Amino acid sequence: MTSHPGVTLEPARCADVHAIALMSRDLIEHGLNWRWTPARVAMHQRRADSIVLAARLGRALAGFAIMQFGEERAHLSLLAVHAGARRRGIGRRLVAWLEASAGTAGIQAISLEVRARNGEALAFYRALGYEEIAVSPRYYDGRVAAVRMLHILHLAQPPVPVWQPPRIDA
Ligand SMILES: CC(C)(COP(=O)(O)OP(=O)(O)OC[C@H]1O[C@@H](n2cnc3c(N)ncnc32)[C@H](O)[C@@H]1OP(=O)(O)O)[C@@H](O)C(=O)NCCC(=O)NCCS
């Protein structure tokens, strides 16, 4: 559990699942088919290679994020903060928590997609060091464009030199 003044971050509980799915529907997927239903959020909460992270103000759910861990890359699928709780650093803290756990797992990069017309989210991710790497014109529901973004967590380590026995010239 991570605490900052007034904000607590912790893996989401079963009791959070429904509220998280509704936040996804209303704050992220509005105008699209609702894909992050309670059943899907619950499935990610159970999976060992996913994290559903909750941010609380007091006891109330103020924000959440869902990320999947791969071998070398993690994918940030969802992130939202309630409108009344924005610009207090909660989104930044959620991402910092996820990046720290990804880094601990040896993951080198985090990828994500965001609607191409979501200027606020694009500004948010740019502020956190994410770079735009591609545009997918019909990514959402086959009709809404997405920007793909990437953030490199570690530079590749230089190869460690291997000891070689000295050459003996005959
Ligand atoms: C994107 C979102 C998660 C940001 O959450 P937040 O808690 O308000 O973000 P933070 O307060 O941590 O902001 C960190 C920095 O990002 C940038 N930023 C955040 N919101 C911004 C906005 N609306 N416009 C411009 N820059 C913004 C700023 O640089 C900010 O730092 P500052 O407040 O010191 O200037 C939130 O706006 C949100 O839930 N939007 C709706 C859902 C969504 O679009 N999710 C992303 C796609 S899955």
PDBQT file of the ligand as one rigid body, heavy atoms in Angstrom, charges set to zero:
ROOT
HETATM    1  C1  LIG A 201      -5.659  11.638 -17.927  1.00  0.00    +0.000 C 
HETATM    2  C2  LIG A 201      -6.026  11.624 -16.419  1.00  0.00    +0.000 C 
HETATM    3  C3  LIG A 201      -5.948  10.200 -15.913  1.00  0.00    +0.000 C 
HETATM    4  C4  LIG A 201      -5.001  12.496 -15.668  1.00  0.00    +0.000 C 
HETATM    5  O1  LIG A 201      -5.250  12.341 -14.263  1.00  0.00    +0.000 OA
HETATM    6  P1  LIG A 201      -4.856  13.501 -13.194  1.00  0.00    +0.000 P 
HETATM    7  O2  LIG A 201      -4.890  12.879 -11.855  1.00  0.00    +0.000 OA
HETATM    8  O3  LIG A 201      -5.706  14.689 -13.410  1.00  0.00    +0.000 OA
HETATM    9  O4  LIG A 201      -3.364  13.845 -13.645  1.00  0.00    +0.000 OA
HETATM   10  P2  LIG A 201      -2.210  14.532 -12.743  1.00  0.00    +0.000 P 
HETATM   11  O5  LIG A 201      -2.835  15.512 -11.796  1.00  0.00    +0.000 OA
HETATM   12  O6  LIG A 201      -1.385  13.459 -12.151  1.00  0.00    +0.000 OA
HETATM   13  O7  LIG A 201      -1.398  15.323 -13.859  1.00  0.00    +0.000 OA
HETATM   14  C5  LIG A 201      -0.004  15.129 -14.084  1.00  0.00    +0.000 C 
HETATM   15  C6  LIG A 201       0.436  16.067 -15.168  1.00  0.00    +0.000 C 
HETATM   16  O8  LIG A 201      -0.169  15.693 -16.427  1.00  0.00    +0.000 OA
HETATM   17  C7  LIG A 201      -0.481  16.884 -17.173  1.00  0.00    +0.000 C 
HETATM   18  N1  LIG A 201      -1.933  16.986 -17.320  1.00  0.00    +0.000 N 
HETATM   19  C8  LIG A 201      -2.888  16.310 -16.625  1.00  0.00    +0.000 A 
HETATM   20  N2  LIG A 201      -4.112  16.662 -17.050  1.00  0.00    +0.000 NA
HETATM   21  C9  LIG A 201      -3.940  17.586 -18.016  1.00  0.00    +0.000 A 
HETATM   22  C10 LIG A 201      -4.834  18.333 -18.837  1.00  0.00    +0.000 A 
HETATM   23  N3  LIG A 201      -6.171  18.217 -18.722  1.00  0.00    +0.000 N 
HETATM   24  N4  LIG A 201      -4.313  19.204 -19.718  1.00  0.00    +0.000 NA
HETATM   25  C11 LIG A 201      -2.982  19.356 -19.846  1.00  0.00    +0.000 A 
HETATM   26  N5  LIG A 201      -2.067  18.675 -19.097  1.00  0.00    +0.000 NA
HETATM   27  C12 LIG A 201      -2.551  17.793 -18.203  1.00  0.00    +0.000 A 
HETATM   28  C13 LIG A 201       0.067  18.054 -16.369  1.00  0.00    +0.000 C 
HETATM   29  O9  LIG A 201       1.422  18.258 -16.777  1.00  0.00    +0.000 OA
HETATM   30  C14 LIG A 201       0.016  17.508 -14.953  1.00  0.00    +0.000 C 
HETATM   31  O10 LIG A 201       0.924  18.149 -14.086  1.00  0.00    +0.000 OA
HETATM   32  P3  LIG A 201       0.485  19.551 -13.365  1.00  0.00    +0.000 P 
HETATM   33  O11 LIG A 201      -0.899  19.350 -12.818  1.00  0.00    +0.000 OA
HETATM   34  O12 LIG A 201       1.548  19.705 -12.305  1.00  0.00    +0.000 OA
HETATM   35  O13 LIG A 201       0.536  20.586 -14.451  1.00  0.00    +0.000 OA
HETATM   36  C15 LIG A 201      -7.447  12.234 -16.197  1.00  0.00    +0.000 C 
HETATM   37  O14 LIG A 201      -7.542  13.465 -16.883  1.00  0.00    +0.000 OA
HETATM   38  C16 LIG A 201      -8.594  11.343 -16.660  1.00  0.00    +0.000 C 
HETATM   39  O15 LIG A 201      -9.054  10.478 -15.917  1.00  0.00    +0.000 OA
HETATM   40  N6  LIG A 201      -9.101  11.566 -17.901  1.00  0.00    +0.000 N 
HETATM   41  C17 LIG A 201     -10.253  10.769 -18.387  1.00  0.00    +0.000 C 
HETATM   42  C18 LIG A 201      -9.877   9.319 -18.669  1.00  0.00    +0.000 C 
HETATM   43  C19 LIG A 201      -8.787   9.214 -19.708  1.00  0.00    +0.000 C 
HETATM   44  O16 LIG A 201      -8.772   9.924 -20.712  1.00  0.00    +0.000 OA
HETATM   45  N7  LIG A 201      -7.831   8.293 -19.458  1.00  0.00    +0.000 N 
HETATM   46  C20 LIG A 201      -6.702   8.095 -20.348  1.00  0.00    +0.000 C 
HETATM   47  C21 LIG A 201      -6.968   7.124 -21.429  1.00  0.00    +0.000 C 
HETATM   48  S1  LIG A 201      -7.114   5.435 -20.787  1.00  0.00    +0.000 SA
ENDROOT
TORSDOF 0
